[in-house]
Amino acid sequence: MKHEKNYSVCGLAWHPKYRQIAYTDTEGNLGLLENIGDGKKPNDKVASTVAKDYNDLFDGEDDDYLDGDMIEPQSSPKAGDNEDDADDLMPTSGHLRRAIIDDDDNSLDIGMIKANSNLLEKEDDDDDQTGGFPALPPSSTQQPFYDGPMPTPKQKPFQSGSTPAHLMHRFMVWNSVGIIRCYNDEQDNAIDVEFHDTSIHHATHLPNSLNHTMADLSTEAILLACESTEELASKLHCIHFSSWDANKEWTVDMPKDEDIEAICLGQGWAACATSALLVRVFTVGGVQKEIFSLPGPVVSMAGHGEQLVIIYHRGTGFDGDQCLGVQLMELGKKKKQILHGDPLSLTKKSYLAWVGFSSEGTPCYVDSEGIVRMLNRGLGNTWIPVCNTREHCKGKSDNYWVVGIHENPQQLRCIPCKGARFPPTLPRPAVAILPFKLPYCQVTTEKGQMEEQYWRSVVFHNHMDYLSKNGYELDENAKSQLVKEQQELLMKLFALSCKLEREFRCMELADLMTQNVVNLAIKYASRSRRLNLAQRLSEMAVEKASELATAPEDEEEEEDFRKHLNAGYSNSATEWSRLPVRNVQQDQEMEDAEETDAYEEVEETPEVHKQSKKNIFSE
């Protein structure tokens, strides 16, 4: 037989059962001859068409990998693992027998063909049946076609807001307080600390003689950590620049064979998670405090105020999914656990990319698919998606690198990364602000838009109730303005439902309204000639009024119950005693003002005369 392009053949592999020869030539092509020794003269020329379309050989995900980033982020699972290899070698059609592929980094050699010949054999079985050739039974040494779901490689520990540790110039952390950069080249091995607000502290340049790889930054301190070497133990180094004495630094050595894998700072405390599945808590001045065990290897951790959130592996994931758990703790005077290792919701086949807190103290996290989720304390501490950063990306390989989240004003602070997952240190990247949007249905309609706005307002202001419950002072005017905006949205939805003759829906909306706005809805229904709706709303208003009347009595009884329990104990400030005293007169004045403003926002129906407003409020 003569080669079509007169190339020299340099390798042969004979398959005795199926009368095939696989060969390679000196130009790096792979070919396959069939029907050898059947008594018929084979073709003079070998079918050697080069496969121009890789879709016949690889699936779509591998095409994306070939076109993807050359450098994987440090938090992503290792590329090219066993389960991916199995998928890569799996044929997708029966036309592979005559295919020839160019010999490059992603091609298959003869050894691979031999090792995975069983895959080709199964495809040949089907073709031989249709072509009139007898199907031979599989050999005893043949590997099974499907070995079951493959375990996903576990995500490695990482610091939120950091870039991969192998880079010479990298961000060790970028958060709402400042930026820590690390330089490790021939000229210098140092760390630069820069604060967004220079009134907190001036910029600092630190030597990196211990080769620190982890960092965190707060308004009180700088926290650094390094891995262990053969001579030195893993160290935790803190620079407490807010200290009022002369000694502002302290260092703690970890026990032998115990490496620090994640660190974080809170208000008055620091914490680190180690390879021994331990979390060690310190005061910001260096006093060792609590130690507790983790159920699995740590992935990342973050701190804010008294809150500590820890993400760890709670098991082995399959088919590209990570199996992560989350613990949320409060390390104040009343130490308690809020989330007890609950499963962490991630987009399918994604991994954790960022975890932290909003500036108001609500836990949030981002996965590799760009979905931002926030803890919804108003719905039993569940996680709600509040943004999809991929919707704002122009290219398929573009990403947004999250550096901070604010609830008031609603801002997602990100760095756009074109064709990469993280930004370079130079030139200094610019921060972009993305809007939040809850994934509600039909947001292109007026009803869907107002529903999304209302519930986003509710979710993004749950922190007010949390902070007031924990004794923090809040701006009551801002809170009343928030309630007013929410009630205006409900009233607009009510008016829209009235126009559409959805009276049952009107009742459902009225159930979310305050007492004064329900009275306003009754007047609106009466003016709209919807007397049945007005009657039902009046009954609801009576129920709401009775609930308000009995609420102070319930509070009084509850207070007496607490006094009974606390008899004989210290009368120090508690969670209950720190609550602000309610001013009934001020509340009534604000509610009257809300009623006036809300009614002016409602679009009137044709039946409502211009004089109706004056008549209603004069009554």
Disulfide bonds with the S-S distance in Angstrom:
none
